[in-house]
Every structure is written in C-alpha cells, then in structure tokens.
Amino acid sequence: MSANEYDHNLKSSANFQRLKRVLTFNVSNIFIWFAIVIFLIGGTIATILGIAISIAIFGASVMVFKILLEEKKRGWILGMILGVIIPYLIALIFAAINKNLMWLPLIPTGFLFFYCFLLLPRVIDWIKDIGERNRYILDKRKRDEELEAFMNQIKTKID
C-alpha cells in the first residue's frame, strides 16, 4: 500500500462527501420546495416555478455526474444518462414545441429524485469502504515501522 493510494483514497473520500451533501440536498430540501410550488400555488405560475426548480436541480446534477465520472462509477453514470438526462432532454424538446406541455420537464425531475434516493445509501457505503481502507493502510504502515524498529534493535544487539 503506497502513499499514492492513501492520497487517492483521501481525494475519493472528499469527492464522495461532496456527493453526499449534494444528494442529501437534492432529496430533502428541493423536494419540499417542489411540493410547495406544485400543491400550494397551482396554475401557470406553479409550472414556471416548477421548471425553474427543475433546472436548478439538474444544475446540481452536473456536479453529481462530474464526481461519478472522476470516480469511474460507470454503472451509475449510465443509469443517470438513461434514466434522468435523456428523459429530461426529451421533455424539454416537447415543452419547447408545445407550450401547453411546459410541465413535462417536471416528470424527469421525479426520476432524478428516485435516482438520488437510490444513490445516497451507496455513496455512504463508498465513504465507509474508503475509511476502512485508509485505516488498514495506516495500520499497515505502523506495523511495518514497528517491525523495522524491532529488526534494527536486533541488528544493533547482534553487531
């Protein structure tokens, strides 16, 4: 286990901590605003605000996507492309063609909430795994240093 692996684990851990914060924000706080807009305001204003909230949510998704790319989580990247990004783009196209379908981009927002709901527990597991690997690396370094010190003591006693 090298220092490079330990440093990489620290970087991954920081990435996953950021990802956890974004996912927690997406799943909890935005959902509350989304519900308030849809159920309390109603009408055209709700649709426009809902779309604005939807765009903000997908802006945060760019960060999620970037971190997943950095960490090479190919399955989750593919899931995001197929389950969130493509449906969102299709909904935007239909909304641009027909103004009566301005609410359509809200549906993929629900897909994103579900995606974040599924991803968050896995990110927590990744953070735990990295922490365990780092503890193992540090413990191994300590054992190696103690063994080296012990061997040096024996060597000096023999000489």
PyMOL commands that place a pseudoatom at each C-alpha (Angstrom):
pseudoatom trace, name=CA, resn=MET, resi=1, chain=A, elem=C, hetatm=0, pos=[0.000, 0.000, 0.000]
pseudoatom trace, name=CA, resn=SER, resi=2, chain=A, elem=C, hetatm=0, pos=[1.584, 3.192, -1.132]
pseudoatom trace, name=CA, resn=ALA, resi=3, chain=A, elem=C, hetatm=0, pos=[1.215, 6.795, -0.140]
pseudoatom trace, name=CA, resn=ASN, resi=4, chain=A, elem=C, hetatm=0, pos=[-0.333, 7.414, -3.556]
pseudoatom trace, name=CA, resn=GLU, resi=5, chain=A, elem=C, hetatm=0, pos=[-3.161, 5.009, -2.804]
pseudoatom trace, name=CA, resn=TYR, resi=6, chain=A, elem=C, hetatm=0, pos=[-3.752, 6.689, 0.548]
pseudoatom trace, name=CA, resn=ASP, resi=7, chain=A, elem=C, hetatm=0, pos=[-3.791, 10.128, -1.115]
pseudoatom trace, name=CA, resn=HIS, resi=8, chain=A, elem=C, hetatm=0, pos=[-6.158, 8.859, -3.814]
pseudoatom trace, name=CA, resn=ASN, resi=9, chain=A, elem=C, hetatm=0, pos=[-8.446, 7.456, -1.107]
pseudoatom trace, name=CA, resn=LEU, resi=10, chain=A, elem=C, hetatm=0, pos=[-8.475, 10.835, 0.636]
pseudoatom trace, name=CA, resn=LYS, resi=11, chain=A, elem=C, hetatm=0, pos=[-9.420, 12.568, -2.628]
pseudoatom trace, name=CA, resn=SER, resi=12, chain=A, elem=C, hetatm=0, pos=[-12.141, 9.989, -3.294]
pseudoatom trace, name=CA, resn=SER, resi=13, chain=A, elem=C, hetatm=0, pos=[-13.434, 10.392, 0.223]
pseudoatom trace, name=CA, resn=ALA, resi=14, chain=A, elem=C, hetatm=0, pos=[-13.653, 14.176, -0.244]
pseudoatom trace, name=CA, resn=ASN, resi=15, chain=A, elem=C, hetatm=0, pos=[-15.462, 13.676, -3.572]
pseudoatom trace, name=CA, resn=PHE, resi=16, chain=A, elem=C, hetatm=0, pos=[-17.936, 11.283, -2.008]
pseudoatom trace, name=CA, resn=GLN, resi=17, chain=A, elem=C, hetatm=0, pos=[-18.527, 13.621, 0.942]
pseudoatom trace, name=CA, resn=ARG, resi=18, chain=A, elem=C, hetatm=0, pos=[-19.398, 16.403, -1.549]
pseudoatom trace, name=CA, resn=LEU, resi=19, chain=A, elem=C, hetatm=0, pos=[-21.611, 13.989, -3.446]
pseudoatom trace, name=CA, resn=LYS, resi=20, chain=A, elem=C, hetatm=0, pos=[-23.367, 13.003, -0.228]
pseudoatom trace, name=CA, resn=ARG, resi=21, chain=A, elem=C, hetatm=0, pos=[-24.081, 16.678, 0.579]
pseudoatom trace, name=CA, resn=VAL, resi=22, chain=A, elem=C, hetatm=0, pos=[-25.487, 17.307, -2.904]
pseudoatom trace, name=CA, resn=LEU, resi=23, chain=A, elem=C, hetatm=0, pos=[-27.622, 14.175, -2.822]
pseudoatom trace, name=CA, resn=THR, resi=24, chain=A, elem=C, hetatm=0, pos=[-28.926, 14.971, 0.646]
pseudoatom trace, name=CA, resn=PHE, resi=25, chain=A, elem=C, hetatm=0, pos=[-29.776, 18.491, -0.532]
pseudoatom trace, name=CA, resn=ASN, resi=26, chain=A, elem=C, hetatm=0, pos=[-31.448, 17.203, -3.707]
pseudoatom trace, name=CA, resn=VAL, resi=27, chain=A, elem=C, hetatm=0, pos=[-33.524, 14.562, -1.997]
pseudoatom trace, name=CA, resn=SER, resi=28, chain=A, elem=C, hetatm=0, pos=[-34.706, 16.528, 1.008]
pseudoatom trace, name=CA, resn=ASN, resi=29, chain=A, elem=C, hetatm=0, pos=[-34.693, 20.309, 0.557]
pseudoatom trace, name=CA, resn=ILE, resi=30, chain=A, elem=C, hetatm=0, pos=[-35.592, 20.557, -3.110]
pseudoatom trace, name=CA, resn=PHE, resi=31, chain=A, elem=C, hetatm=0, pos=[-38.410, 18.044, -2.735]
pseudoatom trace, name=CA, resn=ILE, resi=32, chain=A, elem=C, hetatm=0, pos=[-40.011, 20.291, -0.116]
pseudoatom trace, name=CA, resn=TRP, resi=33, chain=A, elem=C, hetatm=0, pos=[-39.887, 23.331, -2.431]
pseudoatom trace, name=CA, resn=PHE, resi=34, chain=A, elem=C, hetatm=0, pos=[-41.096, 21.234, -5.332]
pseudoatom trace, name=CA, resn=ALA, resi=35, chain=A, elem=C, hetatm=0, pos=[-44.136, 20.094, -3.323]
pseudoatom trace, name=CA, resn=ILE, resi=36, chain=A, elem=C, hetatm=0, pos=[-44.887, 23.622, -2.101]
pseudoatom trace, name=CA, resn=VAL, resi=37, chain=A, elem=C, hetatm=0, pos=[-44.832, 25.030, -5.624]
pseudoatom trace, name=CA, resn=ILE, resi=38, chain=A, elem=C, hetatm=0, pos=[-46.999, 22.326, -7.141]
pseudoatom trace, name=CA, resn=PHE, resi=39, chain=A, elem=C, hetatm=0, pos=[-49.601, 21.963, -4.404]
pseudoatom trace, name=CA, resn=LEU, resi=40, chain=A, elem=C, hetatm=0, pos=[-49.927, 25.454, -2.943]
pseudoatom trace, name=CA, resn=ILE, resi=41, chain=A, elem=C, hetatm=0, pos=[-49.523, 27.840, -5.846]
pseudoatom trace, name=CA, resn=GLY, resi=42, chain=A, elem=C, hetatm=0, pos=[-51.055, 25.943, -8.753]
pseudoatom trace, name=CA, resn=GLY, resi=43, chain=A, elem=C, hetatm=0, pos=[-51.596, 27.101, -12.320]
pseudoatom trace, name=CA, resn=THR, resi=44, chain=A, elem=C, hetatm=0, pos=[-49.149, 28.660, -14.752]
pseudoatom trace, name=CA, resn=ILE, resi=45, chain=A, elem=C, hetatm=0, pos=[-47.006, 30.244, -12.060]
pseudoatom trace, name=CA, resn=ALA, resi=46, chain=A, elem=C, hetatm=0, pos=[-46.525, 26.839, -10.453]
pseudoatom trace, name=CA, resn=THR, resi=47, chain=A, elem=C, hetatm=0, pos=[-45.497, 25.388, -13.785]
pseudoatom trace, name=CA, resn=ILE, resi=48, chain=A, elem=C, hetatm=0, pos=[-42.958, 28.144, -14.417]
pseudoatom trace, name=CA, resn=LEU, resi=49, chain=A, elem=C, hetatm=0, pos=[-41.563, 27.937, -10.872]
pseudoatom trace, name=CA, resn=GLY, resi=50, chain=A, elem=C, hetatm=0, pos=[-41.544, 24.153, -11.085]
pseudoatom trace, name=CA, resn=ILE, resi=51, chain=A, elem=C, hetatm=0, pos=[-39.498, 24.299, -14.252]
pseudoatom trace, name=CA, resn=ALA, resi=52, chain=A, elem=C, hetatm=0, pos=[-37.103, 26.797, -12.635]
pseudoatom trace, name=CA, resn=ILE, resi=53, chain=A, elem=C, hetatm=0, pos=[-36.701, 24.471, -9.652]
pseudoatom trace, name=CA, resn=SER, resi=54, chain=A, elem=C, hetatm=0, pos=[-36.247, 21.568, -12.051]
pseudoatom trace, name=CA, resn=ILE, resi=55, chain=A, elem=C, hetatm=0, pos=[-33.437, 23.419, -13.849]
pseudoatom trace, name=CA, resn=ALA, resi=56, chain=A, elem=C, hetatm=0, pos=[-31.755, 24.197, -10.507]
pseudoatom trace, name=CA, resn=ILE, resi=57, chain=A, elem=C, hetatm=0, pos=[-31.969, 20.543, -9.533]
pseudoatom trace, name=CA, resn=PHE, resi=58, chain=A, elem=C, hetatm=0, pos=[-30.437, 19.450, -12.808]
pseudoatom trace, name=CA, resn=GLY, resi=59, chain=A, elem=C, hetatm=0, pos=[-27.697, 22.041, -12.310]
pseudoatom trace, name=CA, resn=ALA, resi=60, chain=A, elem=C, hetatm=0, pos=[-26.734, 20.251, -9.110]
pseudoatom trace, name=CA, resn=SER, resi=61, chain=A, elem=C, hetatm=0, pos=[-26.887, 17.013, -11.072]
pseudoatom trace, name=CA, resn=VAL, resi=62, chain=A, elem=C, hetatm=0, pos=[-23.974, 18.206, -13.187]
pseudoatom trace, name=CA, resn=MET, resi=63, chain=A, elem=C, hetatm=0, pos=[-21.838, 18.093, -10.049]
pseudoatom trace, name=CA, resn=VAL, resi=64, chain=A, elem=C, hetatm=0, pos=[-23.109, 14.588, -9.256]
pseudoatom trace, name=CA, resn=PHE, resi=65, chain=A, elem=C, hetatm=0, pos=[-22.293, 13.492, -12.802]
pseudoatom trace, name=CA, resn=LYS, resi=66, chain=A, elem=C, hetatm=0, pos=[-18.798, 15.042, -12.633]
pseudoatom trace, name=CA, resn=ILE, resi=67, chain=A, elem=C, hetatm=0, pos=[-17.959, 13.242, -9.379]
pseudoatom trace, name=CA, resn=LEU, resi=68, chain=A, elem=C, hetatm=0, pos=[-19.258, 9.938, -10.728]
pseudoatom trace, name=CA, resn=LEU, resi=69, chain=A, elem=C, hetatm=0, pos=[-17.026, 10.433, -13.784]
pseudoatom trace, name=CA, resn=GLU, resi=70, chain=A, elem=C, hetatm=0, pos=[-13.979, 11.216, -11.616]
pseudoatom trace, name=CA, resn=GLU, resi=71, chain=A, elem=C, hetatm=0, pos=[-14.574, 8.126, -9.511]
pseudoatom trace, name=CA, resn=LYS, resi=72, chain=A, elem=C, hetatm=0, pos=[-15.275, 5.950, -12.582]
pseudoatom trace, name=CA, resn=LYS, resi=73, chain=A, elem=C, hetatm=0, pos=[-18.678, 4.732, -11.384]
pseudoatom trace, name=CA, resn=ARG, resi=74, chain=A, elem=C, hetatm=0, pos=[-19.733, 3.624, -14.871]
pseudoatom trace, name=CA, resn=GLY, resi=75, chain=A, elem=C, hetatm=0, pos=[-22.957, 1.874, -13.894]
pseudoatom trace, name=CA, resn=TRP, resi=76, chain=A, elem=C, hetatm=0, pos=[-24.266, 4.895, -12.021]
pseudoatom trace, name=CA, resn=ILE, resi=77, chain=A, elem=C, hetatm=0, pos=[-23.215, 7.174, -14.897]
pseudoatom trace, name=CA, resn=LEU, resi=78, chain=A, elem=C, hetatm=0, pos=[-25.109, 5.029, -17.400]
pseudoatom trace, name=CA, resn=GLY, resi=79, chain=A, elem=C, hetatm=0, pos=[-28.123, 4.963, -15.081]
pseudoatom trace, name=CA, resn=MET, resi=80, chain=A, elem=C, hetatm=0, pos=[-28.097, 8.749, -14.855]
pseudoatom trace, name=CA, resn=ILE, resi=81, chain=A, elem=C, hetatm=0, pos=[-27.831, 9.161, -18.617]
pseudoatom trace, name=CA, resn=LEU, resi=82, chain=A, elem=C, hetatm=0, pos=[-30.601, 6.682, -19.433]
pseudoatom trace, name=CA, resn=GLY, resi=83, chain=A, elem=C, hetatm=0, pos=[-32.904, 7.373, -16.506]
pseudoatom trace, name=CA, resn=VAL, resi=84, chain=A, elem=C, hetatm=0, pos=[-32.533, 11.119, -15.986]
pseudoatom trace, name=CA, resn=ILE, resi=85, chain=A, elem=C, hetatm=0, pos=[-30.674, 13.068, -18.676]
pseudoatom trace, name=CA, resn=ILE, resi=86, chain=A, elem=C, hetatm=0, pos=[-32.260, 11.589, -21.819]
pseudoatom trace, name=CA, resn=PRO, resi=87, chain=A, elem=C, hetatm=0, pos=[-35.842, 11.791, -20.456]
pseudoatom trace, name=CA, resn=TYR, resi=88, chain=A, elem=C, hetatm=0, pos=[-35.178, 15.384, -19.356]
pseudoatom trace, name=CA, resn=LEU, resi=89, chain=A, elem=C, hetatm=0, pos=[-33.902, 16.389, -22.800]
pseudoatom trace, name=CA, resn=ILE, resi=90, chain=A, elem=C, hetatm=0, pos=[-36.883, 14.735, -24.486]
pseudoatom trace, name=CA, resn=ALA, resi=91, chain=A, elem=C, hetatm=0, pos=[-39.250, 16.556, -22.108]
pseudoatom trace, name=CA, resn=LEU, resi=92, chain=A, elem=C, hetatm=0, pos=[-37.544, 19.882, -22.851]
pseudoatom trace, name=CA, resn=ILE, resi=93, chain=A, elem=C, hetatm=0, pos=[-37.923, 19.318, -26.585]
pseudoatom trace, name=CA, resn=PHE, resi=94, chain=A, elem=C, hetatm=0, pos=[-41.636, 18.571, -26.239]
pseudoatom trace, name=CA, resn=ALA, resi=95, chain=A, elem=C, hetatm=0, pos=[-42.088, 21.572, -23.920]
pseudoatom trace, name=CA, resn=ALA, resi=96, chain=A, elem=C, hetatm=0, pos=[-40.344, 23.824, -26.469]
pseudoatom trace, name=CA, resn=ILE, resi=97, chain=A, elem=C, hetatm=0, pos=[-42.548, 22.528, -29.288]
pseudoatom trace, name=CA, resn=ASN, resi=98, chain=A, elem=C, hetatm=0, pos=[-45.841, 22.786, -27.405]
pseudoatom trace, name=CA, resn=LYS, resi=99, chain=A, elem=C, hetatm=0, pos=[-46.219, 25.471, -24.731]
pseudoatom trace, name=CA, resn=ASN, resi=100, chain=A, elem=C, hetatm=0, pos=[-49.090, 23.508, -23.151]
pseudoatom trace, name=CA, resn=LEU, resi=101, chain=A, elem=C, hetatm=0, pos=[-46.513, 20.874, -22.165]
pseudoatom trace, name=CA, resn=MET, resi=102, chain=A, elem=C, hetatm=0, pos=[-44.357, 23.234, -20.060]
pseudoatom trace, name=CA, resn=TRP, resi=103, chain=A, elem=C, hetatm=0, pos=[-44.986, 20.942, -17.081]
pseudoatom trace, name=CA, resn=LEU, resi=104, chain=A, elem=C, hetatm=0, pos=[-43.412, 17.959, -18.847]
pseudoatom trace, name=CA, resn=PRO, resi=105, chain=A, elem=C, hetatm=0, pos=[-39.812, 18.571, -17.587]
pseudoatom trace, name=CA, resn=LEU, resi=106, chain=A, elem=C, hetatm=0, pos=[-41.143, 18.061, -14.055]
pseudoatom trace, name=CA, resn=ILE, resi=107, chain=A, elem=C, hetatm=0, pos=[-41.574, 14.332, -14.689]
pseudoatom trace, name=CA, resn=PRO, resi=108, chain=A, elem=C, hetatm=0, pos=[-37.827, 13.608, -15.184]
pseudoatom trace, name=CA, resn=THR, resi=109, chain=A, elem=C, hetatm=0, pos=[-37.258, 15.613, -12.006]
pseudoatom trace, name=CA, resn=GLY, resi=110, chain=A, elem=C, hetatm=0, pos=[-39.102, 12.813, -10.223]
pseudoatom trace, name=CA, resn=PHE, resi=111, chain=A, elem=C, hetatm=0, pos=[-36.750, 10.348, -11.921]
pseudoatom trace, name=CA, resn=LEU, resi=112, chain=A, elem=C, hetatm=0, pos=[-33.825, 12.349, -10.548]
pseudoatom trace, name=CA, resn=PHE, resi=113, chain=A, elem=C, hetatm=0, pos=[-35.252, 12.239, -7.015]
pseudoatom trace, name=CA, resn=PHE, resi=114, chain=A, elem=C, hetatm=0, pos=[-35.583, 8.472, -7.324]
pseudoatom trace, name=CA, resn=TYR, resi=115, chain=A, elem=C, hetatm=0, pos=[-32.022, 8.203, -8.704]
pseudoatom trace, name=CA, resn=CYS, resi=116, chain=A, elem=C, hetatm=0, pos=[-30.680, 10.301, -5.803]
pseudoatom trace, name=CA, resn=PHE, resi=117, chain=A, elem=C, hetatm=0, pos=[-32.711, 8.206, -3.373]
pseudoatom trace, name=CA, resn=LEU, resi=118, chain=A, elem=C, hetatm=0, pos=[-31.033, 5.049, -4.723]
pseudoatom trace, name=CA, resn=LEU, resi=119, chain=A, elem=C, hetatm=0, pos=[-27.542, 6.574, -4.971]
pseudoatom trace, name=CA, resn=LEU, resi=120, chain=A, elem=C, hetatm=0, pos=[-27.308, 8.113, -1.484]
pseudoatom trace, name=CA, resn=PRO, resi=121, chain=A, elem=C, hetatm=0, pos=[-27.036, 4.831, 0.504]
pseudoatom trace, name=CA, resn=ARG, resi=122, chain=A, elem=C, hetatm=0, pos=[-24.409, 3.564, -1.939]
pseudoatom trace, name=CA, resn=VAL, resi=123, chain=A, elem=C, hetatm=0, pos=[-22.352, 6.762, -1.525]
pseudoatom trace, name=CA, resn=ILE, resi=124, chain=A, elem=C, hetatm=0, pos=[-22.469, 6.279, 2.249]
pseudoatom trace, name=CA, resn=ASP, resi=125, chain=A, elem=C, hetatm=0, pos=[-21.151, 2.730, 1.731]
pseudoatom trace, name=CA, resn=TRP, resi=126, chain=A, elem=C, hetatm=0, pos=[-18.352, 4.034, -0.509]
pseudoatom trace, name=CA, resn=ILE, resi=127, chain=A, elem=C, hetatm=0, pos=[-17.342, 6.534, 2.178]
pseudoatom trace, name=CA, resn=LYS, resi=128, chain=A, elem=C, hetatm=0, pos=[-17.226, 3.748, 4.792]
pseudoatom trace, name=CA, resn=ASP, resi=129, chain=A, elem=C, hetatm=0, pos=[-15.189, 1.498, 2.480]
pseudoatom trace, name=CA, resn=ILE, resi=130, chain=A, elem=C, hetatm=0, pos=[-12.645, 4.237, 1.843]
pseudoatom trace, name=CA, resn=GLY, resi=131, chain=A, elem=C, hetatm=0, pos=[-12.372, 4.941, 5.581]
pseudoatom trace, name=CA, resn=GLU, resi=132, chain=A, elem=C, hetatm=0, pos=[-11.740, 1.257, 6.274]
pseudoatom trace, name=CA, resn=ARG, resi=133, chain=A, elem=C, hetatm=0, pos=[-9.106, 1.084, 3.523]
pseudoatom trace, name=CA, resn=ASN, resi=134, chain=A, elem=C, hetatm=0, pos=[-7.361, 4.165, 4.904]
pseudoatom trace, name=CA, resn=ARG, resi=135, chain=A, elem=C, hetatm=0, pos=[-7.352, 2.697, 8.420]
pseudoatom trace, name=CA, resn=TYR, resi=136, chain=A, elem=C, hetatm=0, pos=[-5.857, -0.508, 7.026]
pseudoatom trace, name=CA, resn=ILE, resi=137, chain=A, elem=C, hetatm=0, pos=[-3.141, 1.437, 5.183]
pseudoatom trace, name=CA, resn=LEU, resi=138, chain=A, elem=C, hetatm=0, pos=[-2.266, 3.445, 8.301]
pseudoatom trace, name=CA, resn=ASP, resi=139, chain=A, elem=C, hetatm=0, pos=[-2.257, 0.319, 10.499]
pseudoatom trace, name=CA, resn=LYS, resi=140, chain=A, elem=C, hetatm=0, pos=[-0.034, -1.488, 7.997]
pseudoatom trace, name=CA, resn=ARG, resi=141, chain=A, elem=C, hetatm=0, pos=[2.394, 1.444, 7.918]
pseudoatom trace, name=CA, resn=LYS, resi=142, chain=A, elem=C, hetatm=0, pos=[2.522, 1.446, 11.725]
pseudoatom trace, name=CA, resn=ARG, resi=143, chain=A, elem=C, hetatm=0, pos=[3.148, -2.325, 11.830]
pseudoatom trace, name=CA, resn=ASP, resi=144, chain=A, elem=C, hetatm=0, pos=[5.866, -2.008, 9.186]
pseudoatom trace, name=CA, resn=GLU, resi=145, chain=A, elem=C, hetatm=0, pos=[7.550, 0.814, 11.127]
pseudoatom trace, name=CA, resn=GLU, resi=146, chain=A, elem=C, hetatm=0, pos=[7.379, -1.187, 14.374]
pseudoatom trace, name=CA, resn=LEU, resi=147, chain=A, elem=C, hetatm=0, pos=[8.806, -4.264, 12.628]
pseudoatom trace, name=CA, resn=GLU, resi=148, chain=A, elem=C, hetatm=0, pos=[11.597, -2.188, 11.119]
pseudoatom trace, name=CA, resn=ALA, resi=149, chain=A, elem=C, hetatm=0, pos=[12.409, -0.656, 14.529]
pseudoatom trace, name=CA, resn=PHE, resi=150, chain=A, elem=C, hetatm=0, pos=[12.404, -4.128, 16.114]
pseudoatom trace, name=CA, resn=MET, resi=151, chain=A, elem=C, hetatm=0, pos=[14.669, -5.513, 13.385]
pseudoatom trace, name=CA, resn=ASN, resi=152, chain=A, elem=C, hetatm=0, pos=[17.046, -2.546, 13.837]
pseudoatom trace, name=CA, resn=GLN, resi=153, chain=A, elem=C, hetatm=0, pos=[17.193, -3.259, 17.596]
pseudoatom trace, name=CA, resn=ILE, resi=154, chain=A, elem=C, hetatm=0, pos=[18.029, -6.910, 16.948]
pseudoatom trace, name=CA, resn=LYS, resi=155, chain=A, elem=C, hetatm=0, pos=[20.604, -5.932, 14.339]
pseudoatom trace, name=CA, resn=THR, resi=156, chain=A, elem=C, hetatm=0, pos=[22.333, -3.496, 16.748]
pseudoatom trace, name=CA, resn=LYS, resi=157, chain=A, elem=C, hetatm=0, pos=[22.384, -6.154, 19.516]
pseudoatom trace, name=CA, resn=ILE, resi=158, chain=A, elem=C, hetatm=0, pos=[23.938, -8.709, 17.156]
pseudoatom trace, name=CA, resn=ASP, resi=159, chain=A, elem=C, hetatm=0, pos=[26.565, -6.221, 15.918]
for i in range(1, 159): cmd.bond("trace and resi %d" % i, "trace and resi %d" % (i + 1))
show_as sticks, trace
zoom trace
